[in-house]
Amino acid sequence: MTIDTAAITKIARLASIEITDAEKEHYARELSGILQWIEQLSEVNTDNVPQLSSVSEITLPRRRDEVTDGHTREAILANAPASEYGCFVVPKVIE
């Protein structure tokens, strides 16, 4: 599969990127080369290859899935310029 400059122009317009005509030629060659590599990869037989989710057999430690408030309300409110009833006091925005 090859990409021409018209496709590059459309991609640049969709991405809101300004590119010159020389850059369009360059990107058309680069993207065509990338697509050729992808086509080569699709020819590889992977029928007997197991799926790989990680390169190492490490299982990550997991915490219990519990809903909490963080137990740090006082520490957080200590940084606020003003607080009342366990909440931040902010200026009135809507009248």
C-alpha positions as CSV (number, residue, x, y, z in Angstrom):
1,M,0.0,0.0,0.0
2,T,1.3,3.4,-0.9
3,I,0.2,6.8,0.3
4,D,0.1,9.7,-2.1
5,T,0.4,13.4,-1.5
6,A,-3.4,13.8,-1.7
7,A,-3.8,11.5,1.2
8,I,-1.1,13.4,3.1
9,T,-2.9,16.7,2.4
10,K,-6.1,15.3,3.7
11,I,-4.4,13.9,6.9
12,A,-2.7,17.2,7.5
13,R,-6.0,19.1,7.1
14,L,-7.8,16.7,9.5
15,A,-5.0,17.1,12.0
16,S,-4.9,20.9,11.5
17,I,-1.2,20.8,10.6
18,E,0.4,23.0,8.0
19,I,3.0,21.3,5.8
20,T,4.8,22.3,2.6
21,D,4.8,20.4,-0.7
22,A,8.3,19.1,0.0
23,E,7.1,17.8,3.4
24,K,4.1,16.1,1.8
25,E,6.5,14.2,-0.5
26,H,8.7,13.2,2.5
27,Y,5.7,12.1,4.6
28,A,4.2,10.2,1.7
29,R,7.4,8.2,1.4
30,E,7.8,7.7,5.2
31,L,4.2,6.5,5.7
32,S,4.3,4.2,2.7
33,G,7.4,2.6,4.1
34,I,5.7,2.1,7.5
35,L,2.7,0.5,5.8
36,Q,4.9,-1.8,3.9
37,W,6.5,-3.0,7.1
38,I,3.0,-3.6,8.6
39,E,2.1,-5.6,5.5
40,Q,5.2,-7.7,6.0
41,L,4.2,-8.3,9.7
42,S,0.7,-9.5,8.6
43,E,2.4,-12.2,6.5
44,V,3.9,-13.8,9.6
45,N,2.2,-17.0,10.7
46,T,1.2,-16.6,14.4
47,D,-1.3,-19.4,14.7
48,N,0.6,-21.3,17.4
49,V,2.0,-18.3,19.3
50,P,0.2,-17.6,22.6
51,Q,-1.0,-14.1,23.3
52,L,1.4,-12.0,25.3
53,S,0.2,-9.5,27.8
54,S,3.5,-8.8,29.4
55,V,7.1,-9.7,28.7
56,S,7.6,-10.8,32.3
57,E,5.6,-13.2,34.5
58,I,5.1,-10.6,37.3
59,T,1.7,-10.2,39.0
60,L,1.2,-6.8,40.4
61,P,0.1,-6.4,44.0
62,R,-3.6,-5.4,44.3
63,R,-5.3,-3.5,47.0
64,R,-8.8,-4.3,48.1
65,D,-11.4,-2.4,46.1
66,E,-13.0,-0.3,48.8
67,V,-14.7,3.1,48.6
68,T,-13.1,5.4,51.2
69,D,-12.8,9.1,51.6
70,G,-9.1,8.8,52.0
71,H,-9.2,9.4,55.7
72,T,-7.3,12.7,55.3
73,R,-9.9,15.4,55.4
74,E,-8.3,17.2,58.3
75,A,-4.9,17.2,56.6
76,I,-6.4,18.5,53.3
77,L,-8.5,21.2,55.0
78,A,-5.4,22.4,57.0
79,N,-4.1,23.7,53.6
80,A,-7.3,25.6,52.8
81,P,-7.4,29.4,53.5
82,A,-10.9,28.9,55.0
83,S,-13.1,25.9,55.9
84,E,-16.4,25.4,57.6
85,Y,-18.3,22.2,58.5
86,G,-15.5,20.1,57.0
87,C,-15.7,21.7,53.6
88,F,-13.7,24.4,51.7
89,V,-15.1,27.9,51.8
90,V,-15.0,29.5,48.4
91,P,-16.2,32.9,47.1
92,K,-19.8,33.1,45.7
93,V,-19.7,32.8,41.9
94,I,-23.4,33.0,41.0
95,E,-25.6,35.7,42.3
